[in-house]
């Protein structure tokens, strides 16, 4: 097939990538690449075995798909098919097969040459070359489970190395912050850790302190400009790549202090953003709070709340009248710690951070529009006044659940006019109570029904969003259908239940 094939960048699972070259280098596997591109930038995020003729619905993106060719029709084999036969010819069949893998975000294809086929079909090789999909030949002595185990071993090694590097960097930066010259010490340690340069810019954009290797040329000017962009538009972080390939990042220190941390590095390694965010938190504490007085204002606001003041009366002390609630969880497995929570708050431009039950909650002034943060999955509420903070907290929780289920980096709560606006609130609420009454006071059933409907009836995504097994989702939905006496496959029923749940 001729021409260039383009597909959208797929979402991939939050796992450390494994270079395809590292897998090919394993002598115990004896894998051999026979088609498609190669190079150090090609990575896989997992291994999956499937003999489906169309594996698209079963791929998450980033996988090495393993197949023995059981699914190949007889007419599409190496010696069969053709224009006059009833089955598709080899080229048509394999073009369609590889196109679906690429569309699903598959990273590579592994073909076992035993026991079904003695060789890799030439038409499959041609299709993989045409669609730029790496094709690996899996020899008879190598099992698919052995390949999958090797992928997970390499992932575990990469994750362990990344976590060790980040932990060591956190300890080193914390130690630097306790020195008599804390700001230069933190900058020096950060520059060493990223093998680049770290700069502290003042409110007027001037360099206050710097450490590390000066990249020179366009990278210096580009980093200073990036710092001005962060200050000028009120963003918490920004990143760019200079003309010479230097990776640049800027982090606003605190909320409204005007100080910016700039980082320039020749490479962008896993964990660099987390390390720089930790440095930004430390530098925020060293440069911001005692100068702006916001720490004292927050303490005053907390005392007033504890003494019975209404939230709307203390909100001005926190720096705004309208706010957004952001819920965040690490994209990778594992719960965030206090340092990671503080780093997320600094990245979003707010020190108002709460960490509980594996979720980081951040209260952000409405004028600071939360953006995607590398390594995090975020749910963002609508902008509300202090009296509606509890409702915004619920909105952010639901947005985070949807983001995790759909593998999105960030989901915002969307509020727009709906059919419910045509009814009197009292009548709508009464209808909702009557329709959902059979569910009783069982919040698990109502939450599962709401999530299942919001995710278009997907069992797997609902299970991910709720943090339960898919069989639990099926059991709860079966119970809902029985109690409600409704056919949940009927779109009219789904619409009415969704309307009722929104009112409830």
N, C-alpha and C positions, 0 to 999 in steps of 0.2 A: 504494500500500500504506500502511495506517495503522499507528500504533503506534510504539514506540521499539525500535530494534534495537541490541543490545549484543553485542560480541565481545571476547575476551581481547586485551589489548595484545600485539601481535606483537613478536617479536625482529626488529630491523632490522640491516642490515649496518653495520659500524663505519666509516661514512663521514661526513664533515661534512654536515649537512643543508642543503638549498637551499630558501629560502622560495619557495613557489609564486608569490607576488606578484612576486618577482624574475624568474621565468621569463615571467610574463605581461607584464612591463614590457619585454621584449626586442622592439623594433620589427621586427627582422629576421625574427622568427618569426610575428608577427601572430596569436598565439593568443588565443582569446576564451573566457572561462568562461561556460557557459550553464546550469549546474545545480550544486547542492551548496553547502556552506558556503564562506566566504572569510574571509580575515583574515591578519594577520602571523604567527600561530602555526602555520599550515599549511605543512608542509615535505615535500620528497621526498628520498629517499636514492639515487635512480638512475632510469634509464629502461629499459624493457624492451618489445620489440615481440612480440606474439603474436596469432595468428589462431585459437587453440584455443578451442573452445566452453567449455571449463573450464580456465582458466589457473591454477587453484589450485596444482597440483603444481610449477609452474615459477616461482613467486614466492617471494622471500626475505622480503618485508615492506618497506614504505616506498617502493615503486616508483611511478613514473608509467607506467602501462600504456598502450601505444599500439596501436591497432587500426584497420583500415580496414573492419571489418565483414564480412570474407570468410566468417566462421564463421556468420553469421546465416542460419538456414533461410529458404527462400522464404516459408513460411507465417507466419513471425514478422516479416516486413518491415513497413514502415510501412503498407502497404495490404493485407496478407494476414492469414491466420489467423482464428481465431474459435472459438466453442464447438463448432461442428459439424464442423470440419476434423480431419484426422489429426495435423497438426502443432500444436505449442503456439501459443496466441495470443501477440501481441506482449508483453502485460503479463506473462504467466507466464514466457516465455523470458527477458526482460530482468531480471525480478525475480531469477530463479535465477542468471543470469550475474553481476549486480552483487553479489548476496549472497556468491558464491564469491570475488570479488575482495576484498570487505571482510573475509571470514573469513581470507583469506591475508595480510591486512595491507597490501593495496594502498593507496597514499596518494591516488592520483588516476587518472582515466581520460582519455586523449586519443583523440578519434575523428576520423579523416581523412575529409573529405567527398568525396574523389575517390581512385580512379576508380570504386569500387564503388557508392557511395551519393552522391546529390546533396545530401542534407540529413541531419542527425543524427536518427535515429528518435525520434519524440515519446515512445514508451514507454520508451526508454532514458533520456531526460531525466527522466521521472517516477520511474523506478527509482532514479536517482542522487540525486534530491531526497529520496526516501523513506529511502534508506540513508545519507544524509549523505556521499556520495562526490563530491568535486569532479569535474566533467565539463568538459573543454576541447574546443573545436572547433578542429581543425587545418586551416587553409585549403589549397587545392590546391597553391599554390606552395611550401609548406613541407614538406620531407621529414622522415620519422621520424628518419633519421640526423642531420639537422640539429638536431632537438629534443634527441636524445641527446647530441650534441656540446656543445650549449649547457649541458645539465645538468652534464656533466663539467667544462666550463670554469668554471662557477660554483663547483663543488666545489673545484677546484684553487685558485681565488682565496680561498675561505673557509679552506682548509687552510693556504695560505701565510700568510694574515693571522694565523691562530691561532698557528702555529709562530713567526712573527716576534714576536708579542706575548709568548709564553711565554719565548722566548730573551732578549728585552730585559729581561723581568722577572727572570729568573734572574741575569743580569749585574748588574742594579741591586741586587738583594738581596744578592748576594755582596759587592759593593762596600760596601754599608751595614754588613755584618757585620764588615768590617775597620776601621771607624771607632773612635775612642776610646770612644764611647757606643754599642756595637753593638746592644744590645737595643732601645732607643728608635728607633734608626735603621732597623732591620729593620721594626719595627712601622709607622713612618711611610711607608716605601717600599711596604709591603704595602697599607696603607690607600689610598695614592694609586693603586696598580695596580687595585684592585677598586672604587675610587670609593666607599669605605665606611669602616668602622671596624675596627681591629684591637686586641685586648686580650690581655694576658698575665695569666692568673690563677695565683695561688700555690697550694701544696698545700692550704691551708685555704679556697680559693675567693675570697680577696680579690684585688682588682685591684692588680697590681704596677706595670704600665705600660700606657698606651693611646695611641692616635693616631687621627686621622681624625675624621670627622663623627659625633657621637653621635646615633643615631636617635631616642632618647628614647622615652617611653611604654612600651608593652608589649614592644617589641623589646629594650630594655636588660635588663629582667628575664628575658626568655626566653633571651637569650644567656647570662646568668649561670647560669640553670638548666640549660641544655644543657651548659655546662662541668662542672657538678656531676654530671650524668648520666654524662659520659665518665669522670670520676674514680671515681664510685661503682660502676659496673658493669665497670670494667676494659676498656672498649672503646677502640679507638684513634681512631676518628672518629665523629662524629654530625652530622646535618644536620636542619634543620627550617625552617619558614616561620612568621614571627610573624603576629599577627592583622592587622597593617597591611600585610602582603605583603613585609616585609623578609626576605631570604634569610639564614639563619644556618648557621654551621658551627663545629664545635669539634674540635680536634686534640690528642690527648695527646702530650706531649713526652717521648720516650724511653720506657723501660720501668720504671714504678713510681716515677718521680720526683715525681709529683703536679702538675707544671706543665701548664697547658692553654692553647693558643692559641685565642681566639675571634674569629670574623670575621662581620661583619654588612654586607650590601651590598644596595642597592635592586634590583639585577638579578643574575641568575646567567648570566654569559657563558661561552662555551667557553674552556677553559684556566684558569678561576678556581681549580678544585680543584688543578690541577698547580702553579700559582703559590703557593697557600697551603701546599701540601705541602712545597715547597722552603723556604718561610719556617719551617715547623715543624721541618724538619731542621736548619736553621741555629740556630734557637732552642734545639733540643735540645742541640746542641753547646755553646751558650753558657751554658745554665742547668743541665744535668743531669750530665754525666759527671764533671766535676771535683768535684761535691758528693757524689755517691753512691758513687764509687769503683768503679763497674762496669767502667769502662775498664781499670783495673788488674787487676780480677778476670779479665776476658776475656784479657788479655795473659798472665796466669799460667796460665790454662787452656790457651792455645795452646802455651806453652812446655812444659808437662807432656805434652801430646799428642805434640809433636815429640820429646820425650825418652823416649817409649815408654809413657806411662801409658794405661790403658784408658779409653774414653770415659765409662763409668759413674762413674769415680773423679773426673773433672774436671767433670761436669755440674753438681754443686752450686755450683761457682764461677760458672756462667752464670745461675743463678737459678731452676732448676727440676729436677724429676726425670723428668717426662714432657713430650714435645714433639710438635709437628706440623711437618711440612715443607710449605711452600707454594711452588708453582711459578707464576710469573706471566709473562704476555706482554702488551704493549700491545694493546688491542682494535683500534687503527688500525694501518695498515701501517707498517713501520719497526721498527728494533731499539731497545731502551731504552739510555740512556746511564747513567753512574754516578750522576748527579743524580737521574734518574727512579728508579733502583734504590733509592737511599737514601730517596727520598720514599715508595716503596712500603713499605720496611721500617718507616719511622716511622709510616705509616698503620696497619700491622699490629701495631705496638707492640713491635718487636724491632730491635736494631741488628745482628743476625747475618745479614748479607746477602751473597750471592755473585752476581756477574753473569758469565755465560759463554754464548757461542753464542746470544745473543739471548734467553736465558731468565734471569729473576731468581729465585733460590732464597732463601727466608727460613726460618730456624729459629725457630719461635714457641713459647713456653711453652704447655702444653696448656690452662691456665686461660684463656688469651686466645683465644676462639673467633674464627677469621678470618671477616670479613664481606666482602660484595661491595665492590669499590673502583671508583669511576667511572673509565672509561678503561682498565681492566685486565680480562684474562681469567685466572682463577685455578683451579688444581687443588690440593686440600688432602688430605693424608694422614690416616690415623688417628693417634690419640695413642699414642706408643710411648716406651719407655725408650731410653737412649743406645745400647744394644747393637743396637737394631733401626733405627737411623737410616738405614742403606743401604736396607733394605726400604721404609721410609717415603718415601725419595727416589724409589724406583721407583713407589710408589703415587701420589705427587703428579704425577709425569710422565704417568702414564696418565690420571689425572683431568683434567689440563690438556689432553691430546689430545682427550678426550671433550668437554670444555667448548668447545674451538675448533670441533670438528666439529658440535656441536649449537647453536652460537651462544649458549651459556649464559654468564652472567657468572661463575659459580662452580660447580664440581662437587666434591663431597666423596667420598673413597673410602669405600665402604660395605662393612662386614664384618658378616655375620650367619650363623647356622648354615645349612649347605647339605648336599646329598647326600654331598659329599666327606667330611663329618665321620662318616659311617656306615662308612667303610672305613679299614682300617689304612693309615697314611701310606705304608709301604713298598710295599704292594700297589697303591695308587693311583698312586704314582710309576712303578712298573714298567709298569703298563698304559699310562700316558701316554708313556713312552719308546718302548714297542713301537708304539703307534699312530702317533706322530709321527716315527718313525725314518726313513721315506722322505723327509722334508724335509731330512735331513742336518743339517749345521751351518750352514745358511743362515739367519741371523737375520732377513733382510729378508722371507723367505717366512713365517716364523712370526709376525713382528710384523704383517705385512699380514693374515694369516689371523685373528689375534686381534682386530685393530681392525675388520676387516670384519664379523666375527661380533658384536662388541659393538655395532656400529651397524646391526644388522639387515639386513646385505647391501647397504647404500647405497654405491654407487661414489663418488658425489660427496663425501659426508661422510668416507669413508675417505681419499680423496685429500687433503682439507683437513687431517685429523688427522695424516697422515704427511708432508704437505708435498711431495707428488708429483703428477704428472698422472694423471687418471682412467684414461687408457689404460695407464699403468704398473700401476695397481691391477688392471685386467682381465687384463693379461698375467701378473702374479704369481698371481692367483687361478686362472687357467687352468692354470698350472704346478702349483699346489698340488693341484688336482683330479686332474691326470694322475698325479702322484707318489703321491698317496694312493689312487688308484683309487676315488674316492668321488663321489657325486652331492651337490654342495654345496647343491642346492635342497631336499634331503630334510631335514625338521626333526629327525628322529632322528639323522642324521649330524651336523648342526650341533650338537646338544646334546652328543653324545659328544665331538666335537672341542673344544668349549668346556670341557668337564670336563677333558680332557687338557691343554689349554693352561693352565688354572688350576693344575693340579698341577705342570706344568713351570715 
